[in-house]
Structures are given as C-alpha cells and as structure tokens.
C-alpha cells in the first residue's frame, strides 16, 4: 500500500479526536497517529513541505534542521529554497538557514516539472507502507530512528536469488524458508517449547539450519560429491544468501549433463534425507544423496517445455533488446559515471535510429550527486528532455541499470529518487507526454560502451554546471 497524501488530505492528518467520536473512528485515528510518528516527505516541487517540521532531508533517520528559528523564517517551505529558473537549491539561502546540513540539502533533486510532494513510509526502501513494517514501528518511539527492517532488505535478495530464478516452486519456497530461518530445525523447535528431536540425528550436535545444510559431517560428505570442479567451502562464515549468490556463477562439469544451479537441489536433498532418517528411520549414504540430487535435477530439466527453458544468453547474464516495435523508433543509450570522492557525475546520452546510425549525442556534468543510481536516473531524465526538445515521438531508452529500468517501467518511486522518477513518469507515461510511445529496456554494460565512455570523458573534462541546465 503506497502512502501518497497531498494537500486535500491534510484535514484528516491534522484532525483531533473529540469525546463523542465512535469507537471505530477513534481506532482509525490511533492508526493515523502511528503513521504520523514515522511519516517522511519526498520532495517534488517542495510547496507543501515545511523546512522545519517535516522529515524531508533524510526521512529514514528523521534528520531535521535545528533551531532557534527566526520568526521571519518560521513558515519557510522547501520550495523557497529552490531557484525559480533551474529548480536547484539556493546555496546562499541554505547556508544562511541550515549551514550544518548544507551538504545533505544540496544533494536534493526536486522535480523540474513541478510534481507534487508526497508522504512516504521510510521504514521501507520503496517508501510504501506494509503491515509488517507498521507492526515493527509500534516498537519504536516517536523520536527513534526509523531504520528499515531486515525483512525489507531481504526482499530484494529473495527476488534476485530465489523468486526470479528458473527453479521448481517447491525449491523456491524451500529457499525462502531457509532465508527466513523458518525451517523446523532443532533450534527453532526448542524456541517454540518442543524438546524432542532438537539435536542433529547424525552427530548429536545442537541443530540449526546452517548445521544441517553445511556444518554437519554428513552434509560435508554430500558437498564433496558436488558437480563442480571445486567443492563448496562449508567451513566459511558466509551467510546462506552469500553462498547462494556465489553458486549461480558455478559451472557444472560436462559429464553431469545439466546446466542449472545444483546448490538448491543439494540443500533440498540434505533436508529431505534428514527428515527420512527422523520420521521414517531410513538412512542413505552421502554418495547416494548426491547421486539422487543429480538425477532429480536432470529429470526436471529434461521435462521442461522448450519455451520454459532458459536461453544461454540469460544464464550468462547477457541481455538483448527486444525487437523494434516501430521502424521510426529512436533509440537512446544513457549512462552516468560517478565519483565517490567528489560526488560529481558525468551524464551522457547517445541517440541512434533503427539502422544503428548515430544522430545526436550530449553530456553534462553535475555536482552533489548522492549515488551512482541517482546519476543514472538523472541521465535518463536529461535524455528524455533532449528527446522532447528534438521532437522524437517514438523513443526507446536503453540503460545498463536493471533496477532503474524495472522501477520506471512499473512506475515505482523510491524515496531518494522521488523527484527525478516523478519527472520521468510524467514525460514517459502521462496524458501530456510529448511522446507517442516511450519504453525502457536494460542492456549489459558491455553493450553500452559508447555512452559509458562519453560519461567518463564528461566527468573528467567538463566543468560542473547547474544540475538542471542541459548541455549538448
């Protein structure tokens, strides 16, 4: 559930309970107060965000300017900190009002198209409210830092390493339960008051998930039969997510006759072997477990319809543009080169036609760019503005940031990039869009070399210009 309140909702956010209100309405207001304790503001045009009372600089840490505030400046809004021409921060005014936060404020990237501000829920990176994060917030005091929950951080890992992979549903669910520490291991059973079968049935040691899958002598023997040129190191202290992430880069040896990732299958075989030993009094050797794992994996791959099998290009991580939707479509490769030390970024865009002939290119260097992802988003926004100026009506934006391509396509707005993504959304998908059709696609960095080189050259050679001043 997204939280995007604007001016018309303020009466609800500020209304006070009376002695005669109903029990239901009182409960709604209690829930409203829970939101108010942790709500932050994502800046669009800055017109509805108070400099002093709203959490807008770093909503996740509730960073706000400190007083005392002069009476003349008490009602200053964030829009008052922005210049009318370029919508960038007025450095002199920021230095006067909040010199201690100047570095943070100058990294602000508001909307250049005048999009409204929005309330966001900083306990999640997406800025959207969830029941889980709302429940978690009840354990935080109103003034406590709203650090994001571990579950929200794991959500991205699960999507990358589990849900988007070519695996049977039962294995995806099994891997998710491992990552959530939700398997009924001996340790988890003991926490729930069950005192039977809480030690390892192979070695008698205390049993947790890591012990079952990696540290037990039985598991070690199974992993030695792994189908790779080098066995999995079960003695290191890496997390399960790290082991799983590494495993996607392992190539099985040719004699085994499969192409997929064997690690999830081996984990599943070790777990089912453990359960058979406990509940059915059936035992099998580590060699038998490893052999059955390989057989099951090969049988599953053979049974997959050709349309569901993974192309080799996707296994290696290469990406290709989809077919051209229209012969008049213009393609634009964008890229950003970012400096961690100076927080400067070189933005670049190269336009080509359907015959791959370059027709236009441009670049610009900007300061106070907080992250590489922000640099990539700024490059895309600049490219769209240039495309509109050049009257390109059908456009395909190519970026080597898969995260941004997905966020823009599915119209998701993160807290850090709210103003930029709002502008991109307005330019690409609104009813007033200057384009007949606009789409976004991901390409590998290897296929984005010219734009990457132009961005790096811009970062080194060009002087810094105003963040919203276009340069060609």
VENVENUR-V827759 format. One record per pair of residues at least 4 apart in sequence whose ideal C-beta (glycine too) atoms are under 6 Angstrom apart, sorted by the first residue. I is the first residue (numbers start at 0). J is the second residue. Records with the same first field share a line. If there is no record, write none. Layout:
BEGIN
I = J, J
END
This chain:
BEGIN
0 = 128
1 = 127
2 = 118, 120, 128
3 = 117
4 = 8, 118
5 = 115
6 = 47
9 = 13
10 = 14
16 = 20, 25, 28
20 = 24, 25
34 = 38
36 = 141
37 = 136, 145
38 = 118
39 = 54, 58, 119, 121
40 = 48, 53, 55, 116
41 = 117, 119, 414, 417
42 = 48, 55, 77, 109, 116, 418
43 = 110, 114, 115, 116, 418, 421
44 = 78, 110, 113
45 = 77, 78, 81, 109
46 = 78
47 = 116
48 = 53, 55, 77, 116
49 = 53
50 = 75, 77
51 = 68
54 = 58, 61
56 = 62, 103
57 = 62
58 = 121
59 = 121, 145
60 = 144
64 = 97, 100
68 = 72, 73
75 = 79
80 = 88, 89, 92, 93
81 = 86
82 = 87, 89
85 = 465, 467
86 = 109, 111, 467
87 = 465, 466, 467
88 = 93, 104, 105, 107
93 = 101, 104
94 = 98, 101
100 = 104
105 = 367
106 = 367, 369
108 = 418, 419
109 = 418
110 = 114, 418, 421, 422
111 = 422, 467
112 = 422, 425
114 = 421
119 = 126, 414
120 = 126, 128
121 = 145
122 = 132, 136, 145, 147
123 = 132, 151
124 = 151
126 = 414
131 = 150
132 = 148
135 = 148
139 = 143
147 = 151
153 = 157
156 = 160, 240
157 = 161, 162
158 = 162, 163
160 = 243, 244
161 = 171, 174, 175
165 = 309
166 = 170, 171
170 = 263, 267
173 = 267
174 = 263
176 = 181, 182
177 = 208, 239
182 = 208
183 = 187, 188
184 = 206, 207, 208
185 = 197, 198, 206
186 = 207
188 = 193, 197
189 = 197
196 = 277
198 = 203, 206
199 = 204, 206, 215
200 = 276, 277
201 = 215, 217
202 = 215, 216
206 = 210
209 = 213, 214
210 = 214, 215
211 = 273
212 = 218, 266, 269
213 = 218, 233
218 = 269
219 = 233
220 = 285
221 = 269, 285, 288, 289
222 = 230, 231, 233
223 = 230
224 = 289
225 = 230, 231
226 = 251, 252, 255, 261
227 = 249
228 = 252
237 = 241, 242
246 = 260, 262
247 = 260
251 = 255
255 = 293
256 = 297
257 = 296, 297, 300
261 = 265
264 = 292, 296
265 = 292
268 = 288, 292
272 = 283, 288
274 = 278
275 = 279, 281
276 = 282
283 = 287, 288
303 = 307, 308
309 = 313, 314
312 = 317
317 = 443
318 = 441, 442, 443
320 = 440
323 = 328, 353
325 = 393
326 = 353
327 = 393
328 = 393, 395
329 = 350, 391, 394
330 = 351, 395
331 = 348, 350, 382, 396
332 = 349, 397, 447, 450
333 = 348, 378, 379, 382, 398
334 = 347, 447, 450, 451, 454
335 = 344, 346, 374, 375, 378, 454
336 = 345, 454, 455, 458
337 = 344, 371, 374
338 = 343
342 = 367, 368
343 = 366
344 = 365, 368, 374
345 = 364, 454, 457, 458
346 = 363, 377, 378, 381
347 = 362, 450, 453, 454, 457
348 = 361, 382
349 = 360, 449, 450
350 = 358, 359
351 = 355, 357
352 = 356, 358
361 = 385, 471
362 = 453, 457
363 = 470
364 = 457, 461, 463
365 = 466
366 = 463
368 = 373, 374
369 = 373
375 = 400, 403
376 = 403, 416, 419
379 = 396
380 = 419, 422, 423
383 = 426
386 = 391, 394
387 = 433
392 = 434, 435
393 = 435, 436
394 = 434, 437
395 = 438
396 = 439
397 = 440, 442
398 = 403, 404
399 = 442, 444, 447
401 = 441
404 = 439, 441
406 = 411
407 = 423, 439
408 = 439
410 = 424
412 = 417, 420
416 = 420
423 = 427
424 = 428
425 = 429
427 = 437
442 = 446, 447
447 = 451
456 = 460
457 = 461
464 = 468
END
